[in-house]
Amino acid sequence: MGVKIEGKIEKVNGKELTYDEFVEKYMEKNQPVLLTGLMEDWRASRDWVTQNGNPNLQFFATHFGKSKVQVADCGAREFTDQKRVEMSVSEFVDQWVQNASTIVVRDKSVLYLKDWHFVKEYPEYIAYTTPQFFCDDWLNMYLDNYRMHRDPDVYSESNEISCSDYRFVYMGEKGSWTPLHADVFRSYSWSANVCGKKRWLFLSPSQSHLVFDRYMKSSVYNIYDEVSETKFPGFKKAIWLECIQEPNEVIFVPSGWYHQVDNLEDTISINHNWFNGYNLCWVWDLLLKDYNEAKEYIEDIKDICDDFEGLCQRNLAANTGMNFFDFLSFLARICFANLVQVFHLLINGESLIWNSSPIGHQLTTNLASIRKIALKMKSIGLTRYHGFHLDFREILDDPEFMKLCMVSEKTYAMIYHQHTSDYGSKKSLMGDVRDSNIIRSHSSQVSTPDDLIRFIDHVITNLCGVCGNENVLLSELS
Ligand SMILES: O=C(O)CCC(=O)C(=O)O
């Protein structure tokens, strides 16, 4: 059964696109786009590609051969994904070379190296720089300093940062592919072709129900298969967008768009998943949906369970990678980092004329989106949980939090072409924030979404008093 393709993804020269245009046309509207001109000067494009444009497998074997990586067997399905095995990069390269020289095609398994945390493993080797459009990345900024979920039953050193990130390298021979899916946490992703060619087929979120069975439980695995009409009655009606991605092109994949990807040539790509103030609502909606499913699944043991809610949250974290309180911690820390930057602008004597200061405006947009999600969390009756709390005044002494603030500040300075401030004085800034009347006059403890909302409102209302922008700032927040 052929799929109905009725549209192409727009291709835009990334060098002629401003950040604000990218936000307005693609990130806010949640629309895909293919961008050119963003990969010049990447070390990956030089080192990883041979003169005739193929993957330089020998380079990988020589320099990164010992790395252990996840490799998918594209011909073997395991539940909703491909079967994966762990092997070294050298073993993967050997099999690729052997496959390429095998004449008998039957029974040959096509291997695809996926989700290699290359940046984490080789921080000194700067293979690429993240294009400016994708830098407002709260997920990876956070995971560089904190874990998303800490299992209380598993012992770990308190200062160990083994949290992983969502920055990956993919490598696969012609014919390797990725089954139909929407991205983890319903994040955005971007994917850059260092070499090779990919075919992407996209389905808009308004049509995603069409790839599910009638109970909305399982989705189509491979859209080129003979898809059973009895099992997936809507599938034939789905209308797909196609994109052929050439080398040196970067694709932006918006939240919640189902997509399937086929490597039309031997390909190496780099991709990141991320979220920020523009797609936070997607992350919360997914978390709530997964929570309801986790709860429904164990509903019949509710009456015999001592801590039913705790079990639901544990199952949610196991299935989705975080639970409600992980997400609240994430929101609170990111929110605090934004508030520190607001203080910083004020202390540096920047008048916070929100509409004309791009960073001020960005910080307000961020706080507004965090506040909106906290309101949604509050509306489902999320209350205190197992002594969970974060204290804004205490967190100011946390070195990881300081790093989060610094990276966030640097990122916005880079995006909006501003200077970053003197990091030497950061410690004293934290002290000034802690001792300010605004912070001292209100509880800085956050245990529930409602606490977070009150804290944001208190700080912003009082800062408005200081900078004289009451109406503008408050109306943007609400
Ligand atoms: O390149 C691939 O095979 C899959 C990438 C993908 O699905 C993504 O970046 O979301």
The ligand as an SDF file (V2000), in Angstrom:
LIG
                    3D

 10  9  0  0  0  0  0  0  0  0999 V2000
   18.2910    9.6820   11.2720 O   0  0  0  0  0  0  0  0  0  0  0  0
   17.5860    8.7940   11.7240 C   0  0  0  0  0  0  0  0  0  0  0  0
   17.6760    7.6440   11.3530 O   0  0  0  0  0  0  0  0  0  0  0  0
   16.5400    9.0980   12.7660 C   0  0  0  0  0  0  0  0  0  0  0  0
   16.6280   10.4510   13.3570 C   0  0  0  0  0  0  0  0  0  0  0  0
   15.3730   10.8540   14.0420 C   0  0  0  0  0  0  0  0  0  0  0  0
   14.3860   10.2120   14.0370 O   0  0  0  0  0  0  0  0  0  0  0  0
   15.3320   12.1170   14.7780 C   0  0  0  0  0  0  0  0  0  0  0  0
   16.2990   12.8730   14.7930 O   0  0  0  0  0  0  0  0  0  0  0  0
   14.2740   12.4020   15.3640 O   0  0  0  0  0  0  0  0  0  0  0  0
  1  2  2  0
  2  3  1  0
  2  4  1  0
  4  5  1  0
  5  6  1  0
  6  7  2  0
  6  8  1  0
  8  9  2  0
  8 10  1  0
M  END
$$$$
